[in-house]
Amino acid sequence: MSATYMALDQYGNTFHNLGPHPRKELLRRLYRQHAERMYVDKVQGGSVQVGYIIAGHWLTLYRVEPWEVPA
């Protein structure tokens, strides 16, 4: 099963079911062709990419996985 993604912007808007290629799907939904990478600094040092900036939306990406509890 391949991962699917969702995004949350700075205004609290959510974008669900982004599939395995979230950048491509976000660009399609926002009618844009360019996305800049968005980074955050880690407490331990360094930085990591957490999403994209597209058309004024600062979009943080989350991987969605099925939640299962053994019976």
C-alpha positions as CSV (number, residue, x, y, z in Angstrom):
1,M,0.0,0.0,0.0
2,S,1.5,3.4,-1.0
3,A,1.4,6.3,1.3
4,T,-1.1,9.1,0.8
5,Y,-0.8,12.7,2.1
6,M,-2.7,15.6,3.4
7,A,-1.7,19.3,3.8
8,L,-2.6,22.0,6.3
9,D,-2.0,25.7,5.5
10,Q,-1.4,28.6,7.9
11,Y,-5.1,29.5,7.9
12,G,-6.3,26.0,9.0
13,N,-7.5,24.9,5.6
14,T,-6.9,21.2,4.8
15,F,-6.3,19.5,1.6
16,H,-7.1,15.7,1.8
17,N,-6.4,12.7,-0.5
18,L,-3.2,14.1,-2.1
19,G,-2.1,10.6,-3.2
20,P,1.5,9.6,-3.5
21,H,2.6,12.8,-5.2
22,P,1.4,15.7,-3.0
23,R,3.3,18.5,-4.7
24,K,1.9,17.7,-8.1
25,E,-1.7,17.4,-6.7
26,L,-1.4,20.6,-4.7
27,L,-0.2,22.5,-7.7
28,R,-3.2,21.1,-9.7
29,R,-5.7,22.0,-7.1
30,L,-4.4,25.5,-6.6
31,Y,-4.0,26.1,-10.4
32,R,-0.3,26.9,-10.1
33,Q,2.9,25.6,-11.7
34,H,5.5,26.6,-9.1
35,A,6.1,25.5,-5.6
36,E,8.9,26.5,-3.2
37,R,10.1,24.1,-0.5
38,M,9.3,25.1,3.1
39,Y,11.8,24.2,5.8
40,V,11.9,24.4,9.6
41,D,14.9,24.4,11.9
42,K,15.4,21.5,14.2
43,V,16.2,22.0,17.9
44,Q,19.2,19.7,17.5
45,G,20.5,21.7,14.6
46,G,20.0,21.6,10.9
47,S,16.7,22.0,9.0
48,V,14.2,19.7,7.3
49,Q,11.6,20.2,4.6
50,V,8.1,20.0,6.0
51,G,6.1,21.1,2.9
52,Y,5.7,23.7,0.2
53,I,4.7,27.4,-0.3
54,I,2.3,27.7,-3.2
55,A,0.3,30.8,-4.1
56,G,0.6,32.3,-0.6
57,H,-0.3,29.1,1.2
58,W,2.3,27.7,3.6
59,L,1.4,24.0,3.3
60,T,2.7,21.5,5.9
61,L,2.4,18.0,4.7
62,Y,1.4,14.9,6.7
63,R,1.5,11.3,5.7
64,V,-1.8,9.5,6.3
65,E,-1.6,5.9,7.4
66,P,-4.3,3.5,8.4
67,W,-4.8,3.2,12.1
68,E,-5.1,-0.4,13.3
69,V,-5.4,-1.9,16.8
70,P,-4.8,-5.6,17.2
71,A,-7.9,-7.4,18.4
